[in-house]
Every structure is written in structure tokens, then in C-alpha cells.
Amino acid sequence: MSKPDYDAVVVGSGPNGLAAAIVLQQAGLSVLLLEGKDQIGGGLRTAELTLPGFRHDVCSAIHPLAVASPFFQTLPLAQYGLEYITPPVAAAHPFDNGTAAAVVNSLADTARGLGADARAYRQLLEPLVATWPGLANDVLAPLHIPRHPLDMARFGLSALLPATVLASRFQTPEARGLLAGMAAHAIQPLSNPTTSAIGLVLLTAAHRKGWPLPRGGSQGIADALAAHFVALGGQIETGTYVRSLTQLPSAKAVLFDVTPAQLLQIAGHSLSAVYQWQLRRYRYGMGVFKVDWALDGPIPFTAAECRQAGTVHLGNTLEEIADSEKATARGAHPDKPFVLLAQQSLFDDSRAPAGKHTAWAYCHVPNGSAVDMTAAIEQQVERFAPGFRERIIGRHTFTTAQLEAYNPNYVGGDINGGLLDITQLFTRPALRASPYRTSRAGLYLCSSATPPGGGVHGMCGYHAASRALRDVFKLQPAPLYHEADSALSAVKSLVS
Ligand SMILES: Cc1cc2nc3c(=O)[nH]c(=O)nc-3n(C[C@H](O)[C@H](O)[C@H](O)COP(=O)(O)OP(=O)(O)OC[C@H]3O[C@@H](n4cnc5c(N)ncnc54)[C@H](O)[C@@H]3O)c2cc1C
């Protein structure tokens, strides 16, 4: 047999494609990374979407999961220019009475701000924050026998609950609203099981390393990952959109940073009938409608906490957020949608000309929605920041169709690579011994349509590439970062 062109080819250069390519390259293989667009990065791109000099994060903006990632933490990304900025308030949650709940790095200070719920907040979060270094490897992974079973069991007891149930631990509207805003990152009705999981992970991450943003924009994460991959000997080719397996150079393993709908188009004929059936049954979740603004001043939030926050959750009470998410899941477009807003330029002066600002926001909409939610989103900002509209000097919007045209992984505007409900949380995209293997030997999925799902953490890519290394090349991946181990080895090296 003739030698293949490469040991491995990775299709798609989002954070998971980049992570997979690095894992394979670290093992000494020859790896080609193909990207359909002219620029690498997937959900990690930054561009002047509105006016010259205003740099907007096209997709992801805030990166608690990137700094918590057990894989990214093993990589020397700072050497390639990646610098994180951590806003003093990770997330603020304003209410109609002009006050706001605020999540800061200190768990004690955050709890104190929740008044009568301070104790309940500490009881819920303290054990998770204390055990997170071990938990991270178990949570950000496919289903497996946990390395820390007791910690995982404690996490699971709360994480498996619907957020509306977990919220009954709190009595104040502030703590209940705060939890609802965190859980709404699950992009599904808050009465669904497991909606507490993402909320707890995000709160825990805030109390460990904050919710940072990269200086210069999210593109900085992709650029640093790509520079590291190339320094290890990897090759990148952009502008190659893969429509068929026949386009690919020969390789022993091919990993796809795409979702099931695209895999079916590219490789469907070569997959087993059962696996094709499983992929066709895969469900996508709600979409998003996104707005970026160029502003001639900071957003004039009434509550001071919001003016110091990297992220602001606009949705008022738990009841209002739960209603809005439920209505959206049923196909409606609420007048008062839950809005996630980031204000990067408050902390990073490279994002806008002097004295000017950028802001980024989105709300959830039904999958495939064609409705323009600009007015509803701006009304929500205005509600908590009177005078906001007068500061707008430029605007760019994305409907669900425009998002999908920009990146085919956002099917119907779903930014999580598929619904993250209890039926698809661990078994995405299909119930199999390994969710990363397809039915065809040597072909793998490595996108957020595999566990642990959406977000910029690279862990889907890490686990998929580890699977391919073991299956095809009989090699082991480099170990993941484990803070407890690294603290232990630091102590050992001091002692020796
Ligand atoms: C508006 C928005 C806001 C978000 N905010 C955040 C946030 O603040 N924090 C966070 O952690 N996450 C956020 N996310 C989610 C995050 O961006 C994604 O979960 C993440 O990027 C998924 O990574 P991935 O590698 O699986 O896929 P992607 O990042 O989608 O990358 C896939 C890549 O593959 C390429 N590709 C696809 N098909 C082909 C093909 N056939 N041939 C060649 N190339 C192909 C695409 O062009 C793309 O570059 C956000 C997403 C969006 C859209």
C-alpha cells in the first residue's frame, strides 16, 4: 500500500478542530488542518463589523470555559500573544428596581451581595469551587467512570435538576434571577432537567478564574492555538470547503469539526444505515439573534455593578426569564427576551477608538427564525440603561440564517452544535461506545456536537483526537492539566 499523504486530516478550525489538530500533532503525527473560510477560528473570530476601528467578536466573546479547560491549560498560549483580561465583575444581573446582583471572583463577596441568600449561595457553590480542579476533568468529558466519584455525585445532585427547582433553595428575587440567567446559557426551558449544570459550571468558573476576554478579541485564542499547532509542525490550509470525502488527501484518520447534518452531506454514503439513522434523529436547539453595536460612550446602566461587568444578563426575575425561554422553545418571539450582553471595550481599549465603545448581545429565538429581534433586544438594554439608544452610532445584526451562512455548524442558528438536553448531553450525537467514532473506521466527529458540547474549551476536540490516537495509531494523548496534580508536583519539586 502506498503511504498516505498525511497521518491525519482535521476538517474545520474552530476551537475543537484546533484542539484536535494539536493533540494529534503533539503525538508526532503529520497533520493537515483544513478550513472552509479564508480565516481560521470558527466561533473565535474578531472583525470590524460596524465601523472602522471598532473590533467586534463575531461569535464567542467571554471565556470562562477556555481558561478552565483542562486541555488549553496545558498549552503555552501566552507565548503566542494570548492575553486574557478579567473584568472586576464577571457577570451582573440588573432588576427593574435599579439594583443588580453581581458575581465577582470572591465567592464570599458575591454571597454577601445576595443578602438573605448568602448562606444558601455559599452552601451550594463552596464545595464545587473547592473541588473544581478535579471535577473539571470529569465534567468536561464524555460519560465515563469519574476519577472523583464523590465530588461528581455531589455536583450531579444539583446539576441534574431543572434550574427552576434548584432555584427553590433561594428566597430572594436577586439570587433566583441570578441563577436563572446563568442556567439560561443552556438555551432551553429552565424547567428541563440538567439546566442547572451549565449555571453551576459558569458560577464555579467565575469564582476560580473569573470570566475573561482576550485582549484584541476572541480571534486571539484561535491565532495562538494555530501558531502553536504550526510550531509543532502542523499544516493549515484555509479556503477549502469540504463537500465530499473525495476532496480530502489520503490519511489514516479524518476528524470533522462539523455537526451531524453536515457529516451526512459529506460522508453519508460511506456510513452505516444505522448510524445515518441515528444522525438524522439528532436534534438542534433554539437559535440566536445577535447584535453588535458601535457606541459613542459606555452603556449607561443604572446599576453600578453593570458598569463594571464584562457580561450582563438582562431578564429581570427568574419567572420572566423562565417564561421567555419556554415561549421561545415553543416557537414564539417574546417582547422581553432574555438578553446576554458583553461590553468588551470597557476593559480592552484595542476594541474601539478612544472614548468610543463596542457592545455585543444576543437573545434566543426559535430554530431557523427569520424575525429581526433588534428592537426587542435594544428595548431590554434601554430598560436597565436609559439613554442607551442615543449612544448607538453603528449596528450589525445576524439572523439565524445569516449565522448559519457564516458558519454551517450553526444549524438554524443553534450555537451549541445541537440541543444540550438530558437526552443529548452525554450521548451526542448518538448512543455509541465512543461518541467521537463514526460507523466508518478512521472517521471521527470532534465538534461541539460531541461531549461535552458547546462553548470554547476545546475538550470535544481533545477527547475525539485522543480516541483516534488510541484506535488508529495505538498512541496515548498528552495528559490533561489537573490543578491538584500540578500543585502536588510543585510541592515535590520544592522538597526534592
Ligand atoms: C453568537 C455566538 C456567541 C457565542 N458566545 C460564546 C461565548 O461567549 N463563550 C463561549 O465559550 N462560547 C460561545 N459561543 C459558542 C462557541 O463559539 C462554540 O461552541 C464553539 O465555537 C464551537 O467550536 P467548534 O470547534 O465545535 O465549532 P466552530 O467554532 O463552529 O468551528 C467550525 C469550523 O469548521 C468550519 N467548517 C464547517 N464545515 C466545514 C467544511 N465542510 N469544510 C471546511 N470547513 C468547515 C467552519 O468554517 C468553522 O471555522 C458563541 C457562539 C455564537 C455563534
The ligand as an SDF file (V2000), in Angstrom:
LIG
                    3D

 53 58  0  0  0  0  0  0  0  0999 V2000
  -23.1420   34.4850   18.6870 C   0  0  0  0  0  0  0  0  0  0  0  0
  -22.3530   33.4610   19.4520 C   0  0  0  0  0  0  0  0  0  0  0  0
  -21.9160   33.7330   20.7430 C   0  0  0  0  0  0  0  0  0  0  0  0
  -21.1850   32.8100   21.4640 C   0  0  0  0  0  0  0  0  0  0  0  0
  -20.6660   33.1540   22.6800 N   0  0  0  0  0  0  0  0  0  0  0  0
  -19.8330   32.3210   23.3210 C   0  0  0  0  0  0  0  0  0  0  0  0
  -19.0980   32.7730   24.4440 C   0  0  0  0  0  0  0  0  0  0  0  0
  -19.1520   33.9460   24.8130 O   0  0  0  0  0  0  0  0  0  0  0  0
  -18.3060   31.8760   25.0900 N   0  0  0  0  0  0  0  0  0  0  0  0
  -18.1670   30.5790   24.6550 C   0  0  0  0  0  0  0  0  0  0  0  0
  -17.4260   29.7950   25.2890 O   0  0  0  0  0  0  0  0  0  0  0  0
  -18.8200   30.1420   23.5370 N   0  0  0  0  0  0  0  0  0  0  0  0
  -19.6310   30.9800   22.8660 C   0  0  0  0  0  0  0  0  0  0  0  0
  -20.2370   30.5870   21.6950 N   0  0  0  0  0  0  0  0  0  0  0  0
  -20.1710   29.1690   21.2900 C   0  0  0  0  0  0  0  0  0  0  0  0
  -18.8300   28.7920   20.6540 C   0  0  0  0  0  0  0  0  0  0  0  0
  -18.4430   29.7330   19.6890 O   0  0  0  0  0  0  0  0  0  0  0  0
  -18.9510   27.4110   20.0210 C   0  0  0  0  0  0  0  0  0  0  0  0
  -19.4880   26.4910   20.9580 O   0  0  0  0  0  0  0  0  0  0  0  0
  -17.5990   26.9030   19.5510 C   0  0  0  0  0  0  0  0  0  0  0  0
  -17.0160   27.7880   18.6270 O   0  0  0  0  0  0  0  0  0  0  0  0
  -17.7400   25.5160   18.9290 C   0  0  0  0  0  0  0  0  0  0  0  0
  -16.4830   25.1270   18.4680 O   0  0  0  0  0  0  0  0  0  0  0  0
  -16.3080   24.0450   17.3240 P   0  0  0  0  0  0  0  0  0  0  0  0
  -14.8410   23.9160   17.1030 O   0  0  0  0  0  0  0  0  0  0  0  0
  -17.0810   22.8370   17.6850 O   0  0  0  0  0  0  0  0  0  0  0  0
  -17.0190   24.6490   16.0210 O   0  0  0  0  0  0  0  0  0  0  0  0
  -16.9160   26.0570   15.3200 P   0  0  0  0  0  0  0  0  0  0  0  0
  -16.2830   27.0600   16.1790 O   0  0  0  0  0  0  0  0  0  0  0  0
  -18.2700   26.3400   14.7850 O   0  0  0  0  0  0  0  0  0  0  0  0
  -15.9190   25.8160   14.1020 O   0  0  0  0  0  0  0  0  0  0  0  0
  -16.2290   25.0200   13.0000 C   0  0  0  0  0  0  0  0  0  0  0  0
  -15.3080   25.4140   11.8460 C   0  0  0  0  0  0  0  0  0  0  0  0
  -15.4130   24.4450   10.8140 O   0  0  0  0  0  0  0  0  0  0  0  0
  -15.5010   25.0910    9.5650 C   0  0  0  0  0  0  0  0  0  0  0  0
  -16.2440   24.1940    8.6960 N   0  0  0  0  0  0  0  0  0  0  0  0
  -17.5160   23.7590    8.8810 C   0  0  0  0  0  0  0  0  0  0  0  0
  -17.8570   22.9410    7.8860 N   0  0  0  0  0  0  0  0  0  0  0  0
  -16.7690   22.8470    7.0760 C   0  0  0  0  0  0  0  0  0  0  0  0
  -16.4990   22.1320    5.8710 C   0  0  0  0  0  0  0  0  0  0  0  0
  -17.4240   21.3390    5.3260 N   0  0  0  0  0  0  0  0  0  0  0  0
  -15.2840   22.2740    5.2950 N   0  0  0  0  0  0  0  0  0  0  0  0
  -14.3390   23.0530    5.8590 C   0  0  0  0  0  0  0  0  0  0  0  0
  -14.5450   23.7580    6.9970 N   0  0  0  0  0  0  0  0  0  0  0  0
  -15.7380   23.6440    7.5860 C   0  0  0  0  0  0  0  0  0  0  0  0
  -16.2540   26.3650    9.8670 C   0  0  0  0  0  0  0  0  0  0  0  0
  -15.9900   27.3610    8.8810 O   0  0  0  0  0  0  0  0  0  0  0  0
  -15.6420   26.7460   11.2290 C   0  0  0  0  0  0  0  0  0  0  0  0
  -14.4690   27.5040   11.0630 O   0  0  0  0  0  0  0  0  0  0  0  0
  -20.9220   31.5250   20.9010 C   0  0  0  0  0  0  0  0  0  0  0  0
  -21.3350   31.2470   19.5960 C   0  0  0  0  0  0  0  0  0  0  0  0
  -22.0270   32.2080   18.8720 C   0  0  0  0  0  0  0  0  0  0  0  0
  -22.3990   31.9400   17.4370 C   0  0  0  0  0  0  0  0  0  0  0  0
  1  2  1  0
  2  3  1  0
  2 52  2  0
  3  4  2  0
  4  5  1  0
  4 50  1  0
  5  6  2  0
  6  7  1  0
  6 13  1  0
  7  8  2  0
  7  9  1  0
  9 10  1  0
 10 11  2  0
 10 12  1  0
 12 13  2  0
 13 14  1  0
 14 15  1  0
 14 50  1  0
 15 16  1  0
 16 17  1  0
 16 18  1  0
 18 19  1  0
 18 20  1  0
 20 21  1  0
 20 22  1  0
 22 23  1  0
 23 24  1  0
 24 25  2  0
 24 26  1  0
 24 27  1  0
 27 28  1  0
 28 29  2  0
 28 30  1  0
 28 31  1  0
 31 32  1  0
 32 33  1  0
 33 34  1  0
 33 48  1  0
 34 35  1  0
 35 36  1  0
 35 46  1  0
 36 37  1  0
 36 45  1  0
 37 38  2  0
 38 39  1  0
 39 40  1  0
 39 45  2  0
 40 41  1  0
 40 42  2  0
 42 43  1  0
 43 44  2  0
 44 45  1  0
 46 47  1  0
 46 48  1  0
 48 49  1  0
 50 51  2  0
 51 52  1  0
 52 53  1  0
M  END
$$$$
